[in-house]
Amino acid sequence: MANENIAIWQVQTSAANGTEATATTTNTQLLNPDSRNPSDGGYTDDIQVDFRRAVPENPAVDADNNELQDMGVDGLDITIHGVSGDTDNDTTSNLVNKLSKWLQEGNTTTGFTKGRYGLRLDNAPQWNVVPTSTYGYHLRSANFRYIGEKKDLVEFTITLALGGDINNAI
């Protein structure tokens, strides 16, 4: 495939660095090919960015001084929604099988203890992260809904959470 504008990759223990180029096909999920054909890996129809600050309210609400406290950045979540072809017998390139395996393998590995997943969004590069020893994305969840009469398409929702030094990651 060529010209995909979204990539999610999993850094392996043996990787020289956390770049997309060092991840194998088995450890990379490409989305949004030019063809917009679900069988070409998948395409997205929605990306949501939840960049939040920790702003708790004063617990003394009866004191008539409900002050808000700004405690800084609380976190960053990226949710990607789309459709992919479901090729159950293909365990290496099937989005469902790949993400299921990634979730089971965990969010950290040697040298990448703050998150082992990278993200490239060509249309929103301010959220791109190449994992390092101080930050990286965690695969928080992956939800799948099989659609179509023959169940040959799967609607997916992937949520990534940025771990580690958020201020220097983005």
PAKEVO-89023 format. One record per residue: x, y, z of N, C-alpha, C in turn; residue in one letter. Coordinates in pm, whole numbers, plus 50000, padded with zeros to 5 digits. Layout:
N
    nc1    nc2    nc3   cac1   cac2   cac3    cc1    cc2    cc3  resn
      X      Y      Z      X      Y      Z      X      Y      Z     A
...
***
This chain:
170
    nc1    nc2    nc3   cac1   cac2   cac3    cc1    cc2    cc3  resn
  50084  49882  50000  50000  50000  50000  50089  50124  50000     M
  50030  50230  49955  50105  50355  49951  50014  50471  49986     A
  50072  50576  50030  50002  50701  50056  49906  50698  50174     N
  49924  50606  50268  49843  50610  50389  49881  50733  50469     E
  49783  50800  50529  49817  50921  50604  49803  50907  50754     N
  49783  50782  50801  49785  50753  50944  49865  50627  50966     I
  49950  50629  51067  50025  50508  51105  50029  50499  51257     A
  50008  50378  51306  50028  50345  51447  50129  50232  51448     I
  50231  50242  51530  50330  50135  51534  50368  50102  51677     W
  50410  49976  51692  50451  49922  51822  50602  49903  51820     Q
  50670  49964  51917  50816  49952  51927  50850  49818  51992     V
  50947  49750  51934  50993  49622  51986  51117  49640  52074     Q
  51140  49547  52164  51253  49553  52255  51385  49569  52180     T
  51398  49505  52067  51524  49508  51992  51539  49629  51901     S
  51442  49721  51901  51447  49835  51809  51561  49931  51844     A
  51628  49979  51740  51737  50075  51759  51682  50208  51812     A
  51559  50241  51772  51493  50363  51819  51344  50343  51803     N
  51265  50442  51836  51120  50427  51831  51054  50476  51705     G
  51131  50497  51597  51074  50552  51475  50987  50451  51401     T
  50898  50504  51320  50811  50419  51238  50895  50331  51144     E
  51006  50383  51096  51090  50309  51001  51149  50182  51062     A
  51167  50178  51194  51225  50058  51256  51121  49952  51289     T
  50993  49983  51275  50887  49886  51301  50861  49802  51176     A
  50839  49675  51195  50809  49587  51082  50662  49601  51043     T
  50623  49538  50934  50484  49539  50891  50393  49479  50999     T
  50441  49375  51066  50365  49312  51174  50341  49409  51289     T
  50430  49504  51306  50422  49598  51418  50376  49736  51375     N
  50316  49747  51258  50266  49876  51208  50126  49857  51152     T
  50036  49951  51185  49903  49952  51125  49889  50083  51047     Q
  49873  50071  50916  49854  50187  50829  49706  50203  50800     L
  49661  50328  50798  49520  50358  50773  49508  50470  50670     L
  49393  50476  50607  49358  50579  50509  49439  50571  50381     N
  49433  50458  50313  49496  50454  50180  49416  50539  50083     P
  49475  50573  49971  49407  50653  49870  49277  50587  49823     D
  49274  50454  49823  49158  50383  49767  49035  50393  49856     S
  49050  50421  49983  48940  50423  50080  48864  50291  50080     R
  48936  50183  50052  48879  50049  50049  48911  49982  50182     N
  48810  49935  50258  48838  49874  50388  48934  49756  50381     P
  48938  49685  50269  49026  49570  50260  49173  49609  50245     S
  49201  49737  50224  49339  49784  50214  49395  49829  50349     D
  49354  49764  50456  49406  49796  50588  49308  49873  50674     G
  49230  49958  50615  49130  50032  50689  49138  50180  50661     G
  49027  50246  50684  49024  50391  50672  48948  50449  50790     Y
  48974  50574  50817  48910  50640  50931  48804  50737  50883     T
  48704  50755  50965  48604  50856  50937  48595  50958  51049     D
  48671  50937  51156  48664  51030  51269  48789  51015  51357     D
  48846  51127  51396  48956  51129  51492  48920  51232  51598     I
  48923  51190  51722  48891  51281  51833  49014  51298  51920     Q
  49046  51422  51953  49158  51454  52041  49102  51508  52171     V
  49136  51445  52281  49092  51490  52413  49217  51530  52492     D
  49249  51659  52488  49367  51715  52556  49313  51788  52678     F
  49336  51733  52795  49267  51784  52913  49362  51835  53021     R
  49307  51924  53100  49378  51979  53216  49309  51930  53342     R
  49386  51915  53448  49330  51877  53577  49284  52005  53647     A
  49153  52021  53656  49096  52141  53718  48987  52095  53817     V
  49029  52050  53934  48929  52006  54033  48864  52125  54103     P
  48744  52102  54153  48673  52204  54227  48703  52190  54376     E
  48695  52301  54446  48712  52302  54590  48604  52213  54652     N
  48642  52121  54739  48541  52032  54797  48450  52100  54899     P
  48481  52220  54942  48399  52289  55042  48293  52374  54973     A
  48197  52310  54909  48099  52384  54830  48006  52469  54917     V
  47987  52432  55043  47900  52511  55132  47966  52638  55181     D
  48095  52650  55161  48168  52766  55213  48155  52888  55124     A
  48079  52877  55015  48058  52989  54923  48188  53043  54865     D
  48285  52957  54849  48411  52998  54787  48461  52885  54697     N
  48378  52843  54607  48410  52730  54521  48521  52767  54423     N
  48642  52763  54472  48759  52794  54390  48794  52676  54299     E
  48836  52706  54180  48888  52604  54090  49040  52605  54100     L
  49099  52488  54095  49245  52478  54103  49296  52422  53971     Q
  49390  52494  53910  49452  52447  53786  49576  52368  53823     D
  49572  52239  53800  49684  52152  53837  49768  52110  53717     M
  49746  52174  53602  49827  52144  53485  49763  52041  53393     G
  49841  51994  53298  49793  51899  53199  49766  51765  53267     V
  49647  51712  53241  49604  51585  53300  49629  51468  53206     D
  49620  51492  53076  49643  51383  52982  49601  51418  52841     G
  49635  51328  52751  49601  51341  52609  49557  51205  52559     L
  49436  51199  52506  49383  51077  52445  49349  51106  52299     D
  49384  51014  52212  49348  51022  52071  49259  50901  52042     I
  49140  50927  51990  49048  50819  51954  49029  50820  51803     T
  49056  50706  51741  49047  50691  51596  48936  50592  51566     I
  48844  50633  51482  48730  50549  51446  48731  50526  51296     H
  48699  50404  51253  48696  50377  51110  48642  50240  51078     G
  48671  50193  50957  48623  50065  50906  48739  49991  50842     V
  48744  49861  50865  48848  49778  50806  48786  49649  50754     S
  48852  49590  50656  48811  49458  50610  48850  49356  50714     G
  48769  49254  50730  48795  49150  50830  48845  49025  50760     D
  48974  49002  50767  49033  48882  50707  49086  48796  50820     T
  48998  48720  50881  49030  48642  51002  49149  48549  50987     D
  49169  48494  50869  49278  48398  50853  49414  48463  50836     N
  49420  48595  50825  49546  48666  50809  49586  48725  50944     D
  49670  48654  51018  49701  48696  51155  49805  48807  51164     T
  49875  48838  51055  49978  48941  51064  49932  49078  51019     T
  49842  49085  50921  49802  49216  50872  49659  49254  50907     S
  49582  49163  50961  49445  49190  51001  49444  49287  51118     N
  49376  49400  51103  49372  49503  51208  49321  49446  51341     L
  49215  49365  51337  49158  49310  51460  49259  49222  51532     V
  49318  49128  51460  49413  49036  51522  49538  49109  51570     N
  49585  49204  51491  49706  49279  51527  49684  49359  51656     K
  49573  49433  51663  49548  49513  51783  49520  49426  51905     L
  49454  49313  51886  49431  49221  51998  49564  49172  52054     S
  49655  49140  51965  49788  49094  52007  49863  49207  52078     K
  49858  49326  52023  49926  49441  52084  49874  49468  52225     W
  49742  49461  52242  49685  49485  52375  49735  49383  52476     L
  49749  49260  52434  49797  49154  52523  49945  49168  52555     Q
  50022  49224  52463  50166  49237  52483  50204  49352  52577     E
  50114  49443  52601  50142  49550  52696  50188  49679  52633     G
  50192  49783  52714  50220  49919  52668  50364  49964  52686     N
  50447  49882  52746  50587  49920  52765  50677  49805  52723     T
  50802  49838  52698  50904  49739  52668  51039  49798  52708     T
  51142  49720  52707  51275  49765  52747  51313  49891  52670     T
  51348  49996  52746  51388  50123  52686  51273  50217  52656     G
  51151  50165  52658  51033  50246  52630  50929  50222  52740     F
  50963  50268  52859  50880  50241  52977  50766  50340  52996     T
  50760  50446  52917  50652  50545  52928  50547  50527  52820     K
  50568  50433  52730  50475  50405  52621  50551  50357  52500     G
  50503  50251  52437  50577  50191  52326  50509  50209  52190     R
  50405  50292  52183  50335  50311  52057  50360  50449  52000     Y
  50381  50453  51870  50399  50578  51798  50276  50608  51715     G
  50260  50735  51681  50145  50777  51602  50189  50882  51502     L
  50143  50864  51376  50163  50964  51272  50028  50998  51212     R
  49989  51124  51226  49867  51176  51165  49910  51286  51068     L
  49916  51256  50941  49965  51353  50843  49879  51480  50838     D
  49749  51465  50864  49660  51581  50858  49652  51658  50990     N
  49713  51607  51094  49716  51675  51225  49847  51642  51294     A
  49960  51687  51237  50092  51644  51285  50128  51693  51425     P
  50054  51787  51482  50086  51834  51617  50066  51723  51721     Q
  49994  51615  51685  49970  51505  51779  50061  51385  51751     W
  50151  51399  51652  50244  51291  51621  50342  51270  51735     N
  50372  51145  51764  50471  51112  51867  50554  50994  51821     V
  50684  51011  51827  50779  50901  51808  50824  50863  51949     V
  50795  50741  51994  50827  50703  52131  50976  50716  52163     P
  51003  50759  52286  51139  50768  52339  51139  50704  52477     T
  51248  50716  52546  51253  50662  52683  51173  50747  52780     S
  51131  50867  52741  51059  50956  52832  50912  50978  52797     T
  50866  50933  52681  50724  50944  52645  50689  50850  52531     Y
  50562  50822  52520  50508  50739  52412  50361  50715  52436     G
  50293  50668  52333  50151  50639  52348  50131  50500  52408     Y
  50022  50487  52483  49973  50359  52533  49850  50324  52451     H
  49833  50198  52420  49712  50151  52356  49611  50128  52468     L
  49520  50223  52486  49424  50217  52597  49313  50117  52569     R
  49257  50121  52449  49149  50027  52417  49132  50015  52267     S
  49071  49904  52229  49034  49880  52090  48898  49811  52093     A
  48802  49872  52027  48667  49816  52021  48635  49781  51877     N
  48568  49665  51858  48536  49617  51725  48387  49583  51716     F
  48327  49621  51604  48187  49588  51579  48178  49537  51436     R
  48145  49408  51425  48134  49347  51293  48007  49394  51226     Y
  48018  49439  51100  47903  49495  51029  47887  49424  50894     I
  47771  49431  50840  47745  49370  50710  47685  49232  50726     G
  47613  49192  50625  47543  49063  50631  47639  48946  50648     E
  47752  48951  50580  47848  48841  50589  47954  48867  50695     K
  47942  48977  50769  48037  49012  50874  48179  49024  50820     K
  48191  49076  50697  48321  49087  50635  48385  49225  50656     D
  48316  49313  50727  48371  49443  50761  48365  49459  50912     L
  48462  49532  50964  48463  49559  51108  48479  49709  51129     V
  48393  49764  51212  48404  49903  51253  48492  49904  51378     E
  48592  49990  51381  48686  49991  51493  48694  50127  51559     F
  48726  50125  51687  48757  50245  51763  48882  50214  51843     T
  48987  50290  51819  49116  50272  51887  49140  50395  51972     I
  49173  50376  52099  49207  50489  52185  49351  50476  52231     T
  49429  50580  52205  49568  50589  52248  49578  50697  52355     L
  49656  50672  52460  49677  50770  52567  49827  50799  52574     A
  49862  50926  52579  50003  50965  52584  50055  50953  52726     L
  50165  50881  52740  50226  50862  52871  50361  50932  52879     G
  50401  50964  53000  50532  51024  53021  50528  51175  53013     G
  50634  51232  52957  50656  51376  52951  50574  51439  52838     D
  50448  51469  52868  50356  51521  52766  50405  51654  52710     I
  50460  51742  52795  50502  51874  52749  50609  51868  52640     N
  50697  51769  52646  50802  51757  52545  50764  51664  52431     N
  50659  51585  52451  50617  51490  52347  50546  51561  52232     A
  50467  51664  52265  50392  51732  52159  50421  51881  52160     I
***
